[in-house]
Structure formats: structure tokens, C-alpha cells
Amino acid sequence: MYEILPKEEALKREKSLVRKPRYRNIFRTLLIIDKSSGIPLINYAREDLNVNQELVSGFLSAMDSFVSEISGAEGMDEIKYKGFYIHAVYGKRIKLALFLSEPAKKGLKERLAYFLQDFEERYSEEINKFFETSRITYFDSEKIILDLKDILDV
């Protein structure tokens, strides 16, 4: 490409083709969790973060129970905890917990709700198999992570 265009112009065009995901700077972790048991099905975290998904999932289940007991709501919507903002959405059988360094804006919340709906529809067979066996091996985590990175723009 440098033979056709000056090096600076080629690099400028190449950078314009590689778009940085919109929410990458604030994204920390996304957990896909079985709503009834609290078992984490898929965990996707930034490369520089090490997350104990079972511990976090248990914490979120406890928070959901606490919120449900006090307010009568299905669970928490959004909380701030030790510098993290945790945004949760609930489907029929799955819940998502999105950890961010800043509060989620409307566009990201809509993307998260869409991802949950899409996940429950697209992976309904795998979800049913999980409910029968409690084995998460039915989920293709690599494919799901590619979908979530695309839909959530992280």
C-alpha cells in the first residue's frame, strides 16, 4: 500500500478503518447468569482484569434477594459499588450483569437489553439443555463473546 500512497496517508486511512469500540474504555466485565440458580454461564472480562465469576455471581444473587425482599422488585437495576457501576437486566431465564467504570448511558442499556433478548432466543436450545443437566458446556463461549462484543460495542 505504501507504494501507491505516501506512508503517512496509508497509515491514516488504515487507522480510519479500524474503529475503536464505543464502550471499551468503561467496560469491565459481563456475566451471563442462570436466573434461578445464580450459576454463571459465560464470563467476559477485559484482558487486564481477573474476575472470580462464582464469587461475583453469588454476590449478585444475594443483592437480588435483598432488593426483592425490601422493594418487591424482581432484582436490582443498577448499583454503584467500590468504583464499579453494575447494571443488571433480567430475561425469562437469564440475567446479565454488566460492570462498568461509569454509569451506563441509555444507548448501552438498550444494547444490553437487546443482547439479552437475542441470547435467550438464539440459545434457547442450549439454555434448555443447561436446565436439564446443569452443564455449561453446551454454550460456545467464543461465539457468544464475539456476539456480545459486536452488540455491546465493547
SULZIVEN-V836639 format. One line per field, one symbol per residue. phi: phi as a letter, one per 40 degrees, with the letter a starting at -180 (. if undefined). A space follows every 50 residues. Layout:
phi->???
This chain:
phi->.cccbddcccccccccccccdcbccbcbabbbbccccgcccbbbbddcbb bccccccccccccdccccccbgccicbabbafgbbbbbbbbcbbbbbbbb cbcccdccccccccdcccccccbcccccccccbgbccccccccccccccc ccfb
